[in-house]
Amino acid sequence: MVKNSFISIISQEKEKKEENRGSVEFQIVNFTNKIRRLTSHLELHRKDYLSQRGLRKILGKRQRLLAYLSKKNRVRYKQLISQLDIREAKTR
């Protein structure tokens, strides 16, 4: 739960600074919150296939946004990856 509180603090800081909910960083933080919440839900309910499908969809959306951000602005991408404590996307 420490990560979830950390993520909410980051999103609150972003809201105070920009109030731009359409920014790529805000969307990635929001998707990361949802992913962590769904992951903890699926640890309890292993056979909840609809939630598994939703998790895979959100993971794909976040992956596409991260790829876009890494192409457009590598510095902001690296900062966001380190703040959220997530792995860097694989390159082909």
Summary of the structure (lengths in Angstrom):
residues: 92
radius of gyration: 13.7
end to end distance: 33.2
largest distance: 40.4
contacts: 221
relative contact order: 0.13
helix: 78%
strand: 0%
